[in-house]
Amino acid sequence: MVLCCDCFHSNGYQQIGQGPRFGVRHLQCFLVFCGLAVAYALRVNLSVAIVAMTDSNSTNPNFQEFDWNEGIKSYLLSSFFWGYVITQVPGGYLSYKYGAKYTFLFGVLICSCLAILTPFCAEIGDWPFVLVLRAAQGLCQGMIFPSTHTFLSKWAPAEERGRLVSYCYSGAQFGTVIMLFVSGYIASSWMGWPSIFYTSGVAGIVWSIVWYMLSASTPADHPSITTNERRYIETSAQGRRLSDSEQARVLHNPPWLKILTSLPFLTLLLVHCANNWGFWTLMTEIPTFMKNILNVDIRNNGPLSALPYLVMCLLSFGFIILADVINGFNRMPLSFSRKFFNTLGQWVPMCALIGLGYITTGENMNTLAITLLTIAVGVNAATYLGFQANHIDLSPNFAGALMGITNCAANFISIIAPLSVGVIVTDETNPLQWRMIFYMSAAFYFLGNLLFIVFGRTNTQPWNHIGNSRRNSNTPVPTQADESNDETSPLNSEN
């Protein structure tokens, strides 16, 4: 596809193979970026459309208006996650068994078709039909993150892993920003609020067609990849990737007990849960705080509500550049890189949350509050180079399954965290009660990252190959954790 070049010439890498500066692996990651953008647009479309659906005078009065109270709205907005948590772990397994290409494809495609049906369901069945439809969409999307990690474990060379993971997952914020920006204009146009669902649904179907034509679950399955690039990907960090036949044997008997009793994995599970507690408390409750304490309604202000996501998307690329710059001065071990960026992604938002607890009324205070909110959400993008990529570090062969387990638990936390706010904040105009919420979220950020610093590991764990070792005693299996897993310094100098 492109000419090969010395893209790692000055970075101090130990060359195992040499891939092109832009190759098929980058095209695959761009498709993942677009897929996650579409998936998140489908996820948040109801959040922005429900305003127009329940108050047609605020947008286009020519379309049906629904008499849904705040309780019904809450059920509708949360119903997506009822299905979402169920398919996390199965999604990781299915992505290995049938290929991440197909689980990702059907997750987005079915969800897109259901989005197009949303106005029809609302018209004939009112909110109960919409609730069931949203739960079904959650079931579909529950497979997407595990599929993404499975996909990246096959396509991302160890030297580029953090960079490619960040590129791909920044698509989630990009899709959110686009939907928040354009939905208000679409709902106010002659097309009305149904077009929000039609637009996002059609975009998902178009992406699904392109994805089916241009993607492949593994480099070996892609018809256009060069031999040079395929060799570069498959021999990166040798000894940690299994052949297809070996992978199939492993999947028949995954080492679940060893995984679930592994200290590095349990640490990863806890840091993921802690991150979701802080992040989703911010995203679900800050609009209420701003409205009741500061008299600023950002929920009905599309550009303002999109600002934190926009900054997060941009900082995803900024942190990638920062990692490259730091590595340009000297070699940065992978262990240090993961923990450094995870610290930025969780402890900077922790400080911003503490600052939010002392915000009072006033125009200048409003500006400061929005700034702190934007920092707290935006800087969290650094975790893409931290714990978010750590699943693949610990086990390239089971990365999707690990993501399924941690994301399932973390999304239960995403449901519990806002409920805890309802218990503590009995008076939404009381700043002292909100301060307790911010302190609690900051504590989760602090403890989660502290655990990651102390107990987190970036070396491949022994159980990564254990399922295969039971069946093929002639296959070399590491007896201890593989220490060769370094992205930004020579592969054999980890730790």
C-alpha positions in Angstrom: 0.0 0.0 0.0 2.8 2.4 0.9 6.6 2.4 0.7 8.4 1.1 3.8 10.6 3.4 5.7 12.7 3.7 8.8 9.8 5.1 10.9 11.5 4.1 14.2 15.1 5.0 13.2 15.7 7.6 15.9 13.6 6.2 18.6 16.0 3.6 20.0 13.8 0.6 19.2 15.3 -2.8 18.8 14.1 -3.7 15.3 12.4 -7.1 14.9 10.9 -6.2 11.6 10.1 -3.0 10.0 6.7 -1.7 9.1 5.7 1.2 6.9 5.1 4.6 8.5 1.5 4.4 7.3 0.2 0.9 6.5 -2.8 -1.3 6.7 -2.7 -1.3 10.5 -3.3 2.4 10.5 -6.2 2.1 8.1 -7.7 -0.5 10.5 -7.3 1.9 13.5 -8.9 4.7 11.5 -11.9 2.5 10.9 -12.0 1.6 14.6 -11.9 5.4 15.4 -14.9 6.0 13.0 -16.7 2.9 14.4 -16.4 4.2 18.0 -17.4 7.6 16.9 -20.6 6.2 15.4 -21.2 4.0 18.4 -21.1 6.9 20.8 -23.2 9.0 18.6 -25.8 6.2 18.7 -25.3 6.1 22.5 -25.9 9.8 23.2 -28.5 10.5 20.5 -31.4 10.0 23.0 -29.8 12.2 25.6 -29.9 15.2 23.2 -33.1 14.3 21.4 -35.2 13.8 24.5 -35.3 17.6 25.1 -37.0 18.1 21.8 -39.2 15.0 22.2 -40.7 16.4 25.4 -40.8 20.1 24.5 -41.4 20.6 20.8 -41.8 24.3 21.2 -38.1 24.5 21.9 -37.2 23.1 18.5 -39.7 22.3 15.7 -43.3 22.3 16.9 -44.5 20.3 13.8 -43.4 17.0 15.4 -45.0 14.8 18.1 -44.4 15.8 21.7 -44.4 13.2 24.5 -45.6 13.8 28.1 -42.7 12.1 29.9 -41.9 13.2 33.5 -38.4 13.2 34.9 -38.8 9.7 36.3 -39.6 8.3 32.8 -36.7 10.3 31.3 -34.3 8.8 33.9 -35.5 5.2 33.1 -35.1 5.8 29.3 -31.6 7.3 29.7 -30.3 4.6 31.9 -32.0 1.7 30.1 -29.1 1.6 27.6 -26.7 0.4 30.4 -29.1 -2.3 31.5 -28.2 -4.2 28.3 -24.7 -2.8 28.0 -23.3 -4.6 31.1 -24.7 -8.0 30.1 -22.8 -8.5 26.9 -19.3 -7.3 28.1 -17.8 -10.6 29.1 -19.6 -12.7 26.3 -18.4 -10.0 23.8 -14.8 -10.7 24.7 -15.2 -14.4 24.2 -17.2 -14.1 20.9 -14.7 -11.7 19.5 -12.0 -14.3 19.8 -14.2 -17.2 18.7 -15.6 -15.5 15.6 -13.3 -12.6 15.0 -13.4 -9.0 16.3 -14.3 -7.8 12.8 -17.7 -9.5 13.0 -18.6 -8.8 16.7 -17.8 -5.1 16.1 -19.7 -5.1 12.8 -22.9 -6.6 14.2 -22.7 -4.5 17.4 -22.8 -1.3 15.4 -25.0 -2.5 12.6 -27.9 -3.8 14.7 -27.7 -0.8 17.0 -27.9 1.5 14.0 -31.0 -0.2 12.6 -32.7 0.0 16.1 -31.8 3.8 16.1 -33.7 4.3 12.9 -36.7 2.5 14.4 -36.7 4.7 17.5 -39.2 7.4 16.2 -41.6 4.6 15.0 -41.4 2.8 18.4 -42.0 6.0 20.3 -45.1 6.7 18.1 -46.8 3.3 18.4 -45.6 2.2 21.9 -44.7 5.4 23.7 -41.9 5.2 26.3 -42.1 1.4 27.1 -41.2 0.5 23.5 -38.4 3.1 23.5 -37.1 1.6 26.8 -36.9 -1.9 25.4 -35.3 -0.6 22.3 -32.6 1.3 24.2 -31.9 -1.8 26.3 -31.5 -3.8 23.1 -29.1 -1.2 21.8 -27.1 -1.6 25.0 -26.9 -5.3 24.4 -25.4 -4.7 21.0 -22.9 -2.1 22.1 -21.7 -4.2 25.0 -19.6 -6.2 22.6 -17.8 -3.2 21.1 -15.1 -2.3 23.7 -14.1 -6.0 24.2 -14.0 -6.4 20.4 -11.9 -3.3 20.1 -9.3 -4.6 22.5 -9.3 -8.0 20.8 -8.8 -6.3 17.5 -6.0 -4.1 18.7 -4.2 -7.0 20.4 -4.0 -8.5 16.9 -3.1 -5.3 14.9 -1.1 -3.1 17.3 2.7 -3.8 17.4 4.0 -3.5 21.0 6.0 -0.4 20.0 2.9 1.4 18.9 0.3 0.0 21.3 -0.4 3.0 23.5 -0.5 5.3 20.5 -2.9 3.2 18.5 -5.2 2.6 21.5 -5.4 6.3 22.1 -6.1 7.1 18.5 -8.9 4.5 18.4 -10.6 5.4 21.6 -10.5 9.1 21.0 -13.2 8.3 18.4 -15.7 7.9 21.3 -15.3 11.6 22.3 -15.3 12.7 18.7 -18.6 11.1 18.0 -20.1 12.6 21.2 -18.9 16.0 20.3 -20.3 15.8 16.8 -23.7 14.6 18.1 -23.9 17.3 20.8 -23.0 20.0 18.4 -25.3 19.2 15.5 -28.3 17.6 17.2 -29.8 21.0 18.2 -29.6 22.3 14.7 -31.1 19.1 13.3 -34.0 19.1 15.7 -34.8 22.7 14.9 -34.7 22.2 11.2 -37.5 21.0 8.9 -36.5 17.4 9.6 -37.3 17.6 13.3 -36.1 15.4 16.2 -36.7 12.1 14.4 -33.8 13.0 12.1 -31.4 12.8 15.0 -32.0 9.1 15.1 -32.1 8.7 11.3 -28.8 10.5 10.8 -26.9 8.5 13.4 -28.5 5.3 12.2 -27.6 5.8 8.6 -24.1 6.8 9.5 -23.7 3.5 11.4 -25.0 1.5 8.4 -22.6 3.3 6.0 -19.7 2.6 8.4 -20.7 -1.1 8.7 -20.5 -1.5 4.9 -17.1 0.2 4.7 -15.9 -1.8 7.7 -17.0 -5.1 6.2 -15.2 -4.4 3.0 -11.9 -3.0 4.3 -11.3 -4.6 7.7 -9.9 -8.0 8.9 -9.8 -9.6 12.3 -6.1 -10.3 12.0 -3.2 -9.2 9.7 -3.1 -12.8 8.2 -6.7 -12.3 7.1 -6.2 -9.0 5.3 -5.8 -9.4 1.5 -3.9 -6.2 0.9 -1.3 -6.2 3.7 2.3 -6.5 2.6 4.5 -9.4 3.8 6.8 -6.9 5.4 4.1 -5.2 7.5 2.5 -8.5 8.5 5.8 -9.8 9.7 6.5 -6.6 11.6 3.1 -6.9 13.5 3.2 -10.6 14.2 6.8 -10.7 15.4 6.6 -7.6 17.6 7.4 -8.6 21.1 8.0 -12.3 20.1 6.7 -15.1 22.1 3.5 -13.4 23.1 1.2 -14.0 20.1 -0.3 -17.4 19.4 -1.1 -18.8 16.0 -4.7 -19.3 15.0 -4.7 -23.0 15.8 -3.0 -22.4 19.2 -5.4 -19.6 20.0 -8.3 -21.9 19.3 -7.0 -24.4 21.8 -6.5 -21.8 24.4 -10.1 -20.6 24.0 -11.5 -24.0 24.8 -10.1 -23.8 28.3 -9.2 -20.2 29.4 -7.3 -20.0 32.8 -10.1 -18.1 34.5 -9.0 -18.9 38.0 -5.5 -17.7 37.4 -6.8 -14.5 35.7 -9.2 -13.7 38.5 -6.6 -14.3 41.2 -3.9 -12.3 39.4 -2.8 -9.2 41.4 -2.0 -7.1 38.3 -5.4 -7.9 36.8 -7.3 -7.3 40.0 -5.4 -4.0 40.3 -6.5 -3.1 36.7 -10.1 -4.0 37.6 -10.1 -1.7 40.6 -8.4 1.2 38.8 -11.0 0.9 36.0 -13.9 1.0 38.5 -12.3 3.9 40.3 -12.0 5.8 37.0 -15.6 5.2 36.1 -16.8 6.4 39.5 -15.1 9.8 39.1 -15.7 10.2 35.3 -19.4 9.3 35.3 -20.1 11.3 38.5 -18.8 14.3 36.6 -20.7 13.7 33.4 -24.0 12.9 35.0 -24.1 15.2 38.0 -22.1 18.3 37.1 -24.9 19.7 34.9 -27.3 19.5 38.0 -24.6 21.1 40.2 -24.1 23.9 37.7 -27.8 24.6 37.3 -28.7 24.6 41.0 -25.6 26.1 42.6 -24.4 28.4 39.8 -27.6 28.9 37.8 -25.9 27.8 34.6 -27.8 25.3 32.4 -25.2 23.6 30.3 -27.4 20.6 29.6 -29.5 22.6 27.1 -26.4 24.4 25.6 -25.0 22.1 22.9 -21.6 23.7 22.4 -21.0 24.2 26.1 -22.0 20.6 27.0 -19.7 19.4 24.1 -16.7 21.3 25.3 -15.3 18.8 27.8 -15.6 16.0 25.2 -13.9 18.2 22.6 -11.0 18.9 24.9 -10.8 15.2 25.8 -10.6 14.3 22.1 -7.9 16.9 21.4 -5.9 16.0 24.5 -5.9 12.3 23.4 -3.7 13.4 20.5 -1.8 15.8 22.7 -0.7 13.1 25.1 0.4 10.9 22.3 2.6 13.7 21.0 3.9 14.3 24.6 4.8 10.6 24.9 6.7 10.8 21.7 8.5 14.0 22.7 9.5 12.5 26.1 10.8 9.4 24.4 12.7 11.5 21.9 15.0 12.8 24.7 15.6 9.4 26.1 14.2 5.9 26.5 11.0 5.7 28.6 10.2 2.3 30.0 6.7 1.1 29.3 6.0 0.7 33.1 6.9 4.3 33.7 4.9 5.5 30.7 1.7 3.7 31.8 1.9 4.9 35.3 2.9 8.5 34.4 0.1 9.0 32.0 -2.4 7.3 34.3 -1.4 9.6 37.1 -2.0 12.6 34.8 -5.4 11.2 33.8 -6.6 10.6 37.4 -4.8 12.9 39.8 -5.2 16.1 37.8 -9.0 15.5 37.6 -8.9 14.7 41.3 -7.5 18.2 42.0 -10.1 19.8 39.7 -12.9 18.0 41.6 -11.6 19.3 44.9 -11.5 22.8 43.4 -15.1 22.4 42.2 -16.2 21.8 45.8 -15.2 25.3 46.8 -16.9 27.1 43.8 -19.5 29.7 44.9 -21.9 31.9 42.9 -20.7 34.7 40.6 -19.9 35.2 37.0 -16.2 34.7 37.4 -16.9 31.6 39.5 -19.0 30.2 36.7 -16.1 30.6 34.2 -13.8 28.9 36.7 -16.3 26.1 37.3 -16.6 25.4 33.6 -12.8 25.5 33.3 -12.3 23.0 36.1 -15.0 20.7 34.7 -13.3 20.8 31.3 -9.9 20.0 32.8 -11.4 17.2 34.9 -13.0 15.5 31.9 -10.4 16.4 29.3 -7.2 15.4 31.1 -8.8 12.0 31.8 -7.8 11.2 28.2 -4.3 10.4 29.5 -5.7 7.2 30.9 -5.8 5.8 27.3 -2.0 5.7 27.6 -2.4 4.3 31.1 -4.7 1.6 32.4 -6.8 1.5 29.2 -4.0 -0.1 27.2 -2.9 -2.3 30.2 -5.3 -5.1 29.3 -3.2 -5.8 26.2 0.0 -5.5 28.1 -1.0 -8.2 30.6 -2.4 -10.6 28.1 -2.5 -10.1 24.3 -4.3 -13.4 24.0 -7.1 -12.5 26.4 -7.2 -8.7 26.1 -10.8 -8.6 24.9 -11.9 -10.9 27.8 -10.1 -8.8 30.3 -11.7 -5.6 29.0 -15.1 -7.4 29.1 -14.6 -8.2 32.8 -13.3 -4.8 33.9 -15.7 -2.8 31.7 -18.6 -4.8 33.0 -17.7 -4.1 36.7 -16.9 -0.5 35.9 -20.2 0.1 34.3 -22.0 -1.2 37.3 -20.0 1.5 39.2 -21.2 4.0 36.6 -24.8 3.1 37.6 -24.1 3.1 41.4 -22.1 6.4 41.4 -25.0 8.7 40.4 -27.4 6.8 42.8 -25.0 7.6 45.6 -25.4 11.3 44.8 -29.2 11.0 45.3 -28.5 9.6 48.8 -26.0 12.2 49.9 -27.4 15.3 48.1 -30.9 15.8 49.7 -30.8 19.5 48.9 -29.5 20.3 45.5 -28.9 23.9 46.4 -26.6 23.0 49.3 -22.9 23.4 48.3 -21.7 21.5 51.4 -23.5 18.4 50.2 -22.0 18.7 46.7 -18.6 19.2 48.3 -18.9 15.7 49.9 -19.7 14.3 46.4 -16.6 15.9 44.9 -14.4 14.7 47.8 -15.6 11.2 47.4 -15.0 11.1 43.7 -11.6 12.6 44.2 -10.8 9.9 46.8 -11.7 7.2 44.2 -9.4 8.8 41.6 -6.6 9.0 44.2 -6.9 5.4 45.5 -7.3 3.9 42.1 -4.2 5.5 40.7 -2.2 4.8 43.8 -3.0 1.1 43.5 -1.9 1.2 39.8 1.4 2.8 40.7 2.1 0.2 43.5 0.7 -3.0 42.1 0.2 -2.3 38.4 2.4 -4.3 35.9 3.0 -4.0 32.2 4.8 -7.3 31.6 2.9 -10.2 30.0 1.5 -12.5 32.6 2.4 -16.3 32.7 -1.3 -17.3 32.2 -1.3 -15.6 28.8 -0.2 -18.9 27.3 -1.3 -21.4 30.0 -4.3 -22.8 28.1 -2.1 -23.8 25.3 0.6 -25.3 27.5 -1.9 -27.9 28.8 -2.3 -29.3 25.3 1.0 -28.9 23.6 3.9 -29.6 25.9 6.3 -29.1 23.0 5.3 -25.4 22.6 7.6 -23.1 24.6 5.6 -21.4 27.3 7.1 -18.7 29.5 7.5 -19.8 33.1 7.5 -16.2 34.4 6.0 -12.9 33.3 7.4 -11.7 30.0 9.5 -8.5 30.6 9.9 -7.7 26.9 6.8 -5.6 26.7 8.1 -2.1 26.1 6.7 0.4 23.6 9.2 3.3 23.8 12.6 1.7 24.6 14.4 -1.4 23.4 12.1 -4.3 23.8 14.4 -6.2 26.2 15.0 -3.5 28.7 11.6 -3.4 30.4 11.8 -2.7 34.2 
